[in-house]
């Protein structure tokens, strides 16, 4: 079964897997609202590099959302 496409709530672009995982980890595991990496960074007032570093930290900690 193919996974459904996820679109950014702000710019409506495709949301990558890492952005989906970040949204679930940072907001709520059951969230239905997702943001692309750039819009998420803007929303949180951080850089995309900050978010990618945080994603790597979560992955290194063994968070299943980032596997």
C-alpha atoms as a printed R data frame, in Angstrom:
   type eleno elety resid chain resno      x      y      z
1  ATOM     1    CA   UNK     A     1  0.000  0.000  0.000
2  ATOM     2    CA   UNK     A     2  1.405  3.385 -1.005
3  ATOM     3    CA   UNK     A     3  1.725  6.080  1.623
4  ATOM     4    CA   UNK     A     4 -0.352  9.180  1.090
5  ATOM     5    CA   UNK     A     5  1.317 12.454  0.206
6  ATOM     6    CA   UNK     A     6  1.626 14.997  2.973
7  ATOM     7    CA   UNK     A     7  1.493 18.689  2.133
8  ATOM     8    CA   UNK     A     8  2.684 21.735  4.059
9  ATOM     9    CA   UNK     A     9 -0.053 23.657  5.872
10 ATOM    10    CA   UNK     A    10  1.496 26.946  4.800
11 ATOM    11    CA   UNK     A    11  3.021 26.657  1.323
12 ATOM    12    CA   UNK     A    12  1.313 23.409  0.221
13 ATOM    13    CA   UNK     A    13  4.562 21.831 -0.999
14 ATOM    14    CA   UNK     A    14  5.346 18.145 -0.439
15 ATOM    15    CA   UNK     A    15  6.569 17.455  3.079
16 ATOM    16    CA   UNK     A    16  9.600 15.194  3.397
17 ATOM    17    CA   UNK     A    17  9.782 12.296  5.854
18 ATOM    18    CA   UNK     A    18 12.128 14.155  8.213
19 ATOM    19    CA   UNK     A    19  9.706 17.091  8.423
20 ATOM    20    CA   UNK     A    20  6.790 14.772  9.198
21 ATOM    21    CA   UNK     A    21  8.841 13.184 11.982
22 ATOM    22    CA   UNK     A    22  9.867 16.579 13.367
23 ATOM    23    CA   UNK     A    23  6.275 17.815 13.411
24 ATOM    24    CA   UNK     A    24  5.143 14.686 15.240
25 ATOM    25    CA   UNK     A    25  8.013 14.877 17.737
26 ATOM    26    CA   UNK     A    26  7.788 18.624 18.389
27 ATOM    27    CA   UNK     A    27  3.996 19.100 18.350
28 ATOM    28    CA   UNK     A    28  2.045 15.901 18.876
29 ATOM    29    CA   UNK     A    29  2.458 12.345 17.670
30 ATOM    30    CA   UNK     A    30 -1.157 12.406 16.443
31 ATOM    31    CA   UNK     A    31 -0.918 15.752 14.647
32 ATOM    32    CA   UNK     A    32 -2.610 16.151 11.290
33 ATOM    33    CA   UNK     A    33 -0.873 19.464 10.521
34 ATOM    34    CA   UNK     A    34  2.524 19.249  8.888
35 ATOM    35    CA   UNK     A    35  5.021 21.812  7.627
36 ATOM    36    CA   UNK     A    36  7.849 21.595  5.130
37 ATOM    37    CA   UNK     A    37 11.298 22.110  6.623
38 ATOM    38    CA   UNK     A    38 11.483 25.806  5.658
39 ATOM    39    CA   UNK     A    39  8.016 26.694  6.947
40 ATOM    40    CA   UNK     A    40  8.632 24.709 10.143
41 ATOM    41    CA   UNK     A    41 11.884 26.606 10.689
42 ATOM    42    CA   UNK     A    42 10.090 29.923 10.140
43 ATOM    43    CA   UNK     A    43  7.254 28.880 12.461
44 ATOM    44    CA   UNK     A    44  9.724 27.965 15.232
45 ATOM    45    CA   UNK     A    45 12.067 30.893 14.513
46 ATOM    46    CA   UNK     A    46 15.093 28.636 13.937
47 ATOM    47    CA   UNK     A    47 17.165 27.675 10.891
48 ATOM    48    CA   UNK     A    48 16.622 24.602  8.765
49 ATOM    49    CA   UNK     A    49 20.127 23.526  9.792
50 ATOM    50    CA   UNK     A    50 19.033 23.664 13.456
51 ATOM    51    CA   UNK     A    51 16.104 21.398 12.642
52 ATOM    52    CA   UNK     A    52 18.230 18.912 10.723
53 ATOM    53    CA   UNK     A    53 20.732 18.778 13.594
54 ATOM    54    CA   UNK     A    54 17.886 18.151 16.034
55 ATOM    55    CA   UNK     A    55 16.535 15.392 13.794
56 ATOM    56    CA   UNK     A    56 19.964 13.735 13.864
57 ATOM    57    CA   UNK     A    57 19.997 13.977 17.666
58 ATOM    58    CA   UNK     A    58 16.567 12.339 17.885
59 ATOM    59    CA   UNK     A    59 17.713  9.612 15.491
60 ATOM    60    CA   UNK     A    60 20.894  9.000 17.537
61 ATOM    61    CA   UNK     A    61 18.750  8.733 20.683
62 ATOM    62    CA   UNK     A    62 16.778  5.952 18.981
63 ATOM    63    CA   UNK     A    63 13.501  7.788 18.436
64 ATOM    64    CA   UNK     A    64 11.428  5.498 16.183
65 ATOM    65    CA   UNK     A    65  9.976  8.472 14.287
66 ATOM    66    CA   UNK     A    66 13.410  9.078 12.756
67 ATOM    67    CA   UNK     A    67 14.312  5.526 11.745
